[in-house]
């Protein structure tokens, strides 16, 4: 079963042993970050450091001329990934015999929202989410599509994995986060992720909803959660809180926006890429979900992209929805954590991979070779030897 592991350029650059060590895990491919959000990352084996602080979302290569004169443009990385950090790491990994695919984070960028507040998602209370660009806005969509092309089709790359190509919402792993005091559940997450920027307000109006009345209804629907009253999970809970007609109208607008962005971005990447270039999306089969793995309709997305990367940290339960979509030849990559300290389970990887394969997975993704301890990596080598 083909396996790929996620890697950052800073895991490789400056460490002469890194590329061979990663190849020695038994993976045939690496998914190497070329555009990534801000983070603080451990480098447990690097000869010169142990912590990398990526201060803002950035491209990990020199951005091209296409951005000259444009207001919305990607930011180059600072000292954590200077110059063509992606290219340097990709060359070393390819020399170690690994296929290199790009890892591109799109609609997740706190610096963009801080410097250009009008691009951000605005909730029903008027709060802006600087980490979440509104994917309905024309200028933001144009920026995301061009970023997808440039960051995906890097020299020597054989494919790409596009993360957060859809709606981002309230959920955001953030330093010193203090938003967990009230359990929002599935319904609350959706309601708190609805955008009420000018573009989205116009979209709701086109779907038959008065934007001010809709925002007021969302605020009213959230009141039981602020009081600590439990609500049911899933879409029926959203309909119960907001009302079926209003809930459906939000989906008409948001689902259409996400689908068209995905179609446009994948089409643009394919047009710029060499023949045989593989395009995968990180995805969740529940269409109203937001985040790094945005919700998609399985049958639709497997007719647009070459496949999907599906989060399996909580088990392989999301796989059947994609496997049942009937897209012959589509890649269905099960994404498992292998970092014990971050909740991963490398010691059960072989067993987990077997269950995933039985549910339709065709490949494995391993998060994350650069962050894992030596003990975790040893367990991964053993598991991949057993999987074969």
N, C-alpha and C positions, 0 to 999 in steps of 0.2 A: 504494500500500500504506500503510495507516494506520500512523503512527508516534507513539509517546509517549516522552518522556524523563523520567527520574527527576530530582527537584529537592528540595532542602531549603528550608524557609522562610527560613533565614538567607542563602540565596543571593539572595533577592529583597528581603526587608525591608531598608530602608536604602539600596537601590541603585535609583534611579529609572529606570535604563536596563535593568534585568534582564529584566522581563517582555517587553518588545518585542524584546530580543535573543534570548530563547528562542523567541518566536513566529517570528522571522526565520530560524530554523534550517530551517523547513519542516515542523515537527511540528504536528499538530492538537490534541494533548492533552499534558498534563503529569500525571505520577504524583507527587503532592506528599506528603511525609512528614507524617503526623499523629500517629503513635506510633512512636518509634524508639529503638534501643539506644544505649548510650554509644559515642562515636566521637571522633576527632580529624580534622577536615576542613579542606581548603584552600578558600579563597575567592579565586581568582586575579584577579578583576576588581572586587571590592567596594571602594567608595571609602573605607571606614573601617578595614578589617581584611584580614588574609590567613589567619588560622587561627581556627577555631572549635573549642573543646573542650567537647563535651557530656559532662558528668561521669558521668551515669548514664542508664539507660533512662527515658524520660519521654514523657508526652503533650504535644504542642506546642500545646495549647489549655487553657483552664481545665477541669479535670475536673468532672463534674456531680454532682448531689445523690444519684445512685444509690449512691455510694460511702460515704455518711455512715454511720459506725459499723462499717464492715467492716474486718477485719484485713488482707485482701489487697486492695489498691487501687492504681491507677496513681499515679505521682509526677509532679507538675508540673515543667516544665523550669525551670532557673535562668536566669541572665542570658544564656545563649546563645540562648534562645527565649522571651522574657518575654511574659506576657499571652496573647492569642490570636494567637500568631505564625502558626499555620496559617491562620487566617481572614484575617489581613492579607495574607499572600502569595497566598492563593487569590483574593481580590478583585482584586489587581493582575493576576494571570495571566488571570483571566476577562475583565477589561477589555481585555486585549491580544488577545482573540479565541480563547483557548485553552479547550478542555474541561478541567475539573479533576477528577481521580480521586484518592482518598485512597490512601496507601501506609501499611499498618499492619503493624508488626512485633509478633508475639505471643509465642511461647514462646522468648524470648531476652531475659533480664533479669538481669544480675548483681546489681543492688541488691536485687531481690526475694529472690534466693537468699542474699544476705549477711545481710539483716535477718530473713529467715524460712527458716532452713536446712532445715527439715523439708520444704519444698516442692521441693527440688532432686533431680535424678537422683543416685542413689548407685550407683557401679559395683561389680563383684564383689569388689573389694578393700576396700570400705567408704569410698572417696574420694567426696566430694560435688562436684558440678559446679554451682557457684552460678549460672553463666550459663544453665543448662538446667533450667527448671521441669519436673517430672514431670507429663506431661499425663494420667496415669491418676488422679491424686488428685482427688476430687470438688470440694474447695474451689478448687483451682487451675483446674480446668476451668470452674467457674462464673465465676471471675475472667476467664479468657481469653475466654469467650463474651461477657460483658458489655463487656469492652474492645473486642472486635471490633465490636460494635454501635456503641458510642459513638464510637470513633475512625474507623470507616468512614463512618457516615452523618452527615457534617458538612454544615452549611448550604451549599447550592449544588453539592455534589459530585454527579457523574453516575454514579459507580461507585467501586469499590474494588479494590485488590490486596492480598490477605492473605498476608503472608510468615511463614514458620516456624509454620504451622498444622499441627503434628504433632510428632514426636519430635525433640528436639535431643540431641546426644551429645557425644562427646569433642572433635570438631572445633570450634575456636573461634578466630577471628582475635583475638588478644589482644596487648596491649602487651608487648614483650620476651618473646615466647613462646619456650619452650625445650622443646617437646614433640616436635620432629622428629628427635631423635637415633636413633630406631628406626623403620624403615619399617613401619607397621602394615598397609598395604594395605587392600583392601576388607573382607576378613574380620576383620582386627584392629580396624578402625574399628567394625564392628558389635559385636564382642564387648566392646570397651571402652565401648560406648554402652548396653549392656543395663543397665536400672535394677533395683536391688534394694532400693528403699524398701519400707516395710511394705505399701503398696497393691500394688506390683508382685509382691512375694513371695506375697501372697494370690492374685494373678492366675495366677502360675505354678503354684501348688498346684491351682487350679481346672482348669488345663490338664494336670494329671497329673504334675507335677514337684515333688519335694521341694525347697524353695527353697535350703536349705543345700547339698544335694548338687549342685544346678544351679550355684550360685555357685562351688563347688569345681571343678566340671567346666570352667567358663569360665576360671578361673585356670590350670588345667592345660592347657587348650587354647591359652592365650596363651604358654606357656613357650617354644615354638619361636621365636616372634617376638622375645622378649627375648634369646634366644641369637643372634639375627641370621640365623636360617635362613629362607630364602625360602619363601613359601607361594603357592599358586595364588590367582587372583582369582575373585571372584564367589561366588554362593551355594554352589556345590559345595565351595568351600574351607571355608566355615563348617560345612557338614555333615561334612566330613572331620575338622575339628579338634574339633568339639563332639559329633558323632554325629547322625545324621539325626533320631532321635526327639526328642532334647533341642532341637535346632535348630528343628524344626517347632513344638514347644510354645511356644518364645519368640515365634515368628511369630503363632501363634494369638492370643496375648494382645496383643501389640503392634500388629499390624495391625488387630485389632478396635477397640482403643482409639483409634487414629488416625482410622479411618474414622468412628466415631461422633462424635468431636469435630468433624471436618470437617463432617459432616451437621448437627450441632447449631449450630455457629457460622454456617454459611452460611444455614441456616434462620432463625436469629435476626436476622441482618443483613437478609435479605429482608423479614421481618415488620416491621422498623422503617423500611425505606427506601421512598421513593416508587416508583411504578410505572416500570418501565424501567431501574431502577438495576442496573448491571452488577457482578457479583461474580466475580472471578478469583482463583485461587490460584497462588502460586509453587510449582512442583512438579517432581519428578523421577519418571520412570516406573518406577524400581526401588524396589519397595515397602519394602524394609528400609533404605534410605538415610535418614540423619538430616541435619538442618541447616536452613539458611534456605530451601532448596528440598526439603522433606521428601518421602520416597517415597510414592507413591500408586498405586493401580490405575487406569490410564487410563480404562477403560470405566466404572468406578464414579464417579470424580471428575467426569467430563464429564456424568454424569447428575445430579450434585449442584450444581456450579457452572456458570457461563456459559462457562468456559474456563480456560486455564492460561497462566502465564508460564513459559517453559522456558529454563534457562540454556544459552547457546550459545557461551560463551567458548572452549571447547575444540572448537568446530565444531558443526554442527547435528545431530549424531548421535542426540540424544534425541528429536527431533521425530517420526520415523516411528511410534514407539510410540503417541503420542497421535493422530496423523493416522489411524492404522489402527484406532482405537477406534470409528470409525463414528458419532460424535455429530454429526449434521447441524446446521449453524449455530453450532457451538462456536467460540469464539475460541482460536486457537493462536498466542500471541505469542512470537516468538523474541527472546530477550534478549541483546544484544551489548554488550560494553564498547567505549566510544569514548574512553577516557582512555589515551593512549599510555603514560604513565608508570606505569599500573597494569596493563599488559599488553593493553590494548584496541588495536583496529586500525581507526581511523576511515577510513584511506585505502583499505581494502578493503571498506568497508561496503556499497557498491552490489553488489559481487560476492557478498558473504556473504548479503545480503538475497535475491538471486536464487536462490542455492542453497537457502536456507531456504524460500522460496516454493515451489520445486519439490518440496520434501519435505512440504508441507502447511501451512506457516505462513501465517496470515491477516493478522498484524500484526507490527510491530517494537516492541521496547522498547530504549531507549538509556541505558546507564549510563555517564556521568551528566553532565548539562549543567552543573551547578554546579562540578564538579571538573575539567573539561576545560580545556586551554589554548586560547587564541585560534586557534592553528594546527589543533588538533583540531576545534574547532567549524567552522572554515572547510571542513575535509574533510567534515564531516557535512552541511553545507549543500549542497555539491557532490553528495554521494552521494544525498541525498534528492531533489534536483532530477532526477537520473538515474533514480531508482526511480519517481518520479511518484506 
